[in-house]
Amino acid sequence: MQELHDAPLAPLTTFRLGGPADRLVTATSDDEVIAAVREADDSGTPLLLIGGGSNLVVGDKGFAGTALVVATRGFTLDGTLLELAAGEVWSDAVARTVEAGLAGVECLAGIPGSAGATPIQNVGAYGQEVSSTITEVVAYDRTTRERVTLTNEQCAFSYRHSRFKADPERYVVLRVRYRLEDAGGLSAPLKYAETARALGVEPGDRVPLDAARDTVLKLRAGKGMVLDPEDHDTWSAGSFFTNPILTDTAFAAFHARVRERLGDGVLPPAYPAGEGHTKTSAAWLIDKAGFAKGYGTGPARISTKHTLALTNRGAATTEDLLALAREVVAGVHEAFGVTLVNEPVTVGVSL
Ligand SMILES: Cc1cc2nc3c(=O)[nH]c(=O)nc-3n(C[C@H](O)[C@H](O)[C@H](O)COP(=O)(O)OP(=O)(O)OC[C@H]3O[C@@H](n4cnc5c(N)ncnc54)[C@H](O)[C@@H]3O)c2cc1C
């Protein structure tokens, strides 16, 4: 187990932001992870779990406690059942499942970070979410101090949410199990219109697995959603805001504001989101509230490729980023009466 003191956290995050941790520990086996967590809990030391740091906004003051990097490795395929150690690099694991001819996560290619973080916010993109393939999550329960196995149902997955996100101090994910599909080398039915269009097929069709993965990677790269150290548009946490889910009443009020501001002919994006609820698009709201791609003049700006990604242009602080995020939240609220919520996890700061 590697241990450093007063260690900068910025290099461990894709934003490249945040001050130092009092103590930084890197664990490479499940037993090391559990030992480090128990040690922190026994001494009452605050604990921050870090995978790939691609969904973290760490405050400029850093973290007064132990930051634990989960760097375990393990990729096991047994028929269509896949088990990943929490520290496995997610995008590499996806590439291997595609090579193995198995469907179910091919549209989640190019998402940075670790396998262990995928259940935390029920990672999703291009019509797939890990909640559709995860069968079990093996975790260390900090309350009972035991290893537990949670079924898919017990994970309480919903849009960019789970039991783990709801109760962030309780579970340390050690292993994630997924059930994939052998469709003879074909992808799962494509759910996302943009992917189907790019492939020249209809939503619901299947295509060769590598074609689905390659197309998603191309679409993502065009939006700055594939990590590239040379490209400041990817110094981000991907989407900074979740798509708002509104009750029917709230959606009607929002629609009225849209008509008032943009005219009768303009229809806001609306997707069914369970009984009595509608999901709309955060990117649309941000754009229509006057924040275009590339917005900003400071060291933190909106991505030049995607309205939903806030980015560090190289010299930003976390405070610069938060100032921009607050400006966007206030602007959207003022324009449409909808409050955007941040998707990345904040450490020592809030919006
Ligand atoms: C360019 C870019 C594109 C992205 N695109 C997408 C996308 O399309 N869809 C999407 O859903 N997300 C996307 N993201 C967000 C991010 O990649 C995912 O949320 C990813 O799963 C985070 O993984 P991570 O290992 O980097 O987590 P981290 O950022 O290290 O941690 C995130 C949270 O999970 C906790 N955590 C980490 N590991 C564990 C563990 N083992 N046990 C318990 N808690 C843990 C952390 O404490 C923290 O609260 C994108 C990010 C970037 C930078």
The ligand as a Gaussian input file, in Angstrom:
#p B3LYP/6-31G(d) Opt

LIG

0 1
 C      -14.752000      13.588000     -20.557000
 C      -15.741000      12.930000     -19.636000
 C      -16.863000      12.306000     -20.148000
 C      -17.787000      11.669000     -19.289000
 N      -18.887000      11.077000     -19.839000
 C      -19.789000      10.454000     -19.027000
 C      -20.938000       9.804000     -19.585000
 O      -21.122000       9.760000     -20.787000
 N      -21.812000       9.225000     -18.723000
 C      -21.623000       9.214000     -17.380000
 O      -22.466000       8.651000     -16.665000
 N      -20.551000       9.826000     -16.820000
 C      -19.625000      10.441000     -17.608000
 N      -18.542000      11.075000     -17.066000
 C      -18.401000      11.114000     -15.607000
 C      -17.483000      10.018000     -15.037000
 O      -16.575000       9.544000     -15.991000
 C      -18.257000       8.823000     -14.492000
 O      -19.148000       9.242000     -13.495000
 C      -17.324000       7.762000     -13.894000
 O      -18.062000       6.617000     -13.527000
 C      -16.555000       8.248000     -12.669000
 O      -15.585000       7.261000     -12.384000
 P      -14.300000       7.596000     -11.551000
 O      -13.627000       6.301000     -11.244000
 O      -13.475000       8.612000     -12.244000
 O      -14.934000       8.190000     -10.228000
 P      -14.340000       9.320000      -9.293000
 O      -14.441000      10.641000      -9.978000
 O      -13.002000       8.932000      -8.810000
 O      -15.382000       9.272000      -8.100000
 C      -16.729000       9.635000      -8.308000
 C      -17.536000       9.317000      -7.051000
 O      -17.524000       7.905000      -6.830000
 C      -16.918000       7.597000      -5.554000
 N      -16.163000       6.356000      -5.750000
 C      -15.136000       6.133000      -6.618000
 N      -14.725000       4.855000      -6.515000
 C      -15.500000       4.268000      -5.560000
 C      -15.563000       2.946000      -4.998000
 N      -14.750000       1.977000      -5.381000
 N      -16.499000       2.717000      -4.032000
 C      -17.345000       3.682000      -3.612000
 N      -17.318000       4.943000      -4.101000
 C      -16.417000       5.227000      -5.073000
 C      -16.056000       8.798000      -5.242000
 O      -15.823000       8.910000      -3.845000
 C      -16.921000       9.916000      -5.766000
 O      -17.951000      10.186000      -4.877000
 C      -17.586000      11.698000     -17.896000
 C      -16.440000      12.336000     -17.385000
 C      -15.535000      12.946000     -18.241000
 C      -14.314000      13.604000     -17.682000

